[in-house]
Amino acid sequence: MARALNWVPDTLYNMTISSVVSNYNSKQNDLQLLPDNVRFDIYYELYIQGRLCDLAIQCRKLDVFAKMLTVADKRNLLHHCFQALMDHGSQVADSLSKAYVQFCQQFINNGVVIGKDAAVKIGFSLGGFLNDAGWFENCEKVLTACLQLCTLVDETPSAIKTLDCCIRLLHVRNAFCKFDDADVTYQQSLLIVERLKCESLVPNLAALYAEFSLLFFVKSYYDLAYHWSYLAMKELNSNLPPKVIIDVLRQAAKACVVKREFKRSELLIKQAVYMAREHFGGT
């Protein structure tokens, strides 16, 4: 009778990934031929094996990191890798933000618009990642360059993207307490909204109004914070992403507290917690 194995053999895929990493020095130039998700697994295996110097060399490259960001279902693993590199002293956040600024400058200096939309998409993705990771200064540099790129073309579709970029930039400036710069973004956003209203092409403004409310809240202008949170609530609908709805409810609850509307605040924050648990899990 055959005896049971004392160990469980790894999958063929994982064994292949480990083999590639074991021969990484001779195989690294061929990785660009692989699908993005496979490349991600190889880079993550470098992290698992503690080969942070090799991983840092790849993650400093904007084109490589942009492809890693497309593997959305493994974003938490990418955060693990990124933080380990930062703790290691690799300064990947600085390298990526500088690389993206230089990338955008090529479009701006030459007035080239071909490929601009793809560059903006990379900026949104990279900026969002850096914001989630807490590297606000680098995130601001990326989104500032991205905003300049958005304004290259004075057309309505570009104005909508510019407004989206303003929302993201205002969020990070609020978080980074850069109030003077946040005021500039606030005014710029208002001008874009007025333009879009004249063309009857205004997108949903819940996220923008919530950021306005947060800006005035942290500056202690509580009446204005309450006003903008009220307008943000009026923009809510079931088609919005859950994160936007939750953020609006949270900000509205904070604005209600300082206006001593405690029952309303309690109702709003409970709804936010319920939605967060329903869509993102947790206890």
QUIZICOR-V478519 format. One record per run of one state. SS is the DSSP state (A for helix, B for strand, O for the rest). FROM is the first residue (numbers start at 1). LEN is the number of residues. If there is no record, write none. Layout:
ss->[SS | SS]
from->[FROM | FROM]
len->[LEN | LEN]
This chain:
ss->[O | A | O | A | O | A | O | A | O | A | O | A | O | A | O | A | O | A | O | A | O | A | O | A | O | A | O | A | O | A | O]
from->[1 | 12 | 23 | 24 | 34 | 36 | 49 | 52 | 60 | 62 | 70 | 72 | 88 | 92 | 111 | 116 | 134 | 136 | 151 | 156 | 176 | 179 | 199 | 206 | 219 | 222 | 235 | 242 | 259 | 262 | 281]
len->[11 | 11 | 1 | 10 | 2 | 13 | 3 | 8 | 2 | 8 | 2 | 16 | 4 | 19 | 5 | 18 | 2 | 15 | 5 | 20 | 3 | 20 | 7 | 13 | 3 | 13 | 7 | 17 | 3 | 19 | 3]
